[in-house]
Amino acid sequence: MSLHLQSVRVKTGSHDTEGLLIFADDLLVAVLVRLSDDHEEDAGKWFLEAGFDGADDPVQPKFVDLDEAQAWIYRRLGGH
Amino acid sequence: MTPTFNHSMDMLIRKLDSIAQLSDEERRAIASLPVTGRLLGPDQDIVHEHDHPSQCCLLLDGWACRYQILSEGKRQIFSFHIPGDIPDLQSLHLKVMDHNVCTLTQATVAFIPHEAMLELTAAFPAIAATLWRDTLVDGAIFRQWMVGMGRRTACQAVAHLFCEMYVKLEAVGLARDHAYYLPLTQSELGDALGLSNVHVNRVLRELRTNEWITLHGGKLEIKKWRELTNLCGFDPTYLHLERHAA
């Protein structure tokens, strides 16, 4: 299983519009959004806006960078 | 610090008065409860899960919450408490704590021995009934929180909590004109509502941008009470107060 990233703009109802679609092979598994300056100390982190098939959580996590985000998604999808 | 706390039992009397009518004799009996006062710092545990308490904790000043820590360190807050509340009242009849209680702010508390509470409730069945009523209201609040976590949007859940805390604070004389001191962080709001603090942040911005609320230095003012209550379907019936805020 390999992850692919694709830039996208997301309407979150906030200034957090810069996003990424994450595909596992050719299936969409997550949508990440980069947190705007509105979030102060969390600005610049990647937020799991949506996730599918295990790559989700009732309270969505934040990741300091894309490596951390991809590692979490990969682990959640059972890629270990 | 060990000031005389008996006059502070007024806070408990005020709380119980908000949900039932007490006689003068019952008020005097509550006022003469033997209590031990303590000043606690913020984020200090008052009672822990699995403890076997021998006393109840009456909150006289400040805010507290009930909570549990889950695997991976996640925290679920079950309820927020304000002066006049006895968050661990259940320990009077349930011997083992099934959750934790901690302060959220600096707080003044009065510990009441279980023995004294049991004697009081045996001597004054109406007080026992009022405390029972309080725990039933507690259950009604839990039902609303379930609706909040299961069925309300993030914005509705935050709005509902803001309305609920206003009505509770107003009932004990700690809020008026749709404004109050809200000493909660975004993380604490998120832990209570099952929301990420990202969503809490977005909701607060939206409510402020729409000028439905202002929130400066911990002071929350609800500028558009009717709009806010309509947004989240807030109906204070479940708080079973003698008087309703409008």
Chai-1 contact restraints between the chains, C-beta under 6 A:
chainA,res_idxA,chainB,res_idxB,connection_type,confidence,min_distance_angstrom,max_distance_angstrom,comment,restraint_id
A,S14,B,R202,contact,1.0,0.0,6.0,A-B,restraint_1
A,H39,B,N201,contact,1.0,0.0,6.0,A-B,restraint_2
A,F47,B,V198,contact,1.0,0.0,6.0,A-B,restraint_3
A,V59,B,S196,contact,1.0,0.0,6.0,A-B,restraint_4
A,Q60,B,S196,contact,1.0,0.0,6.0,A-B,restraint_5
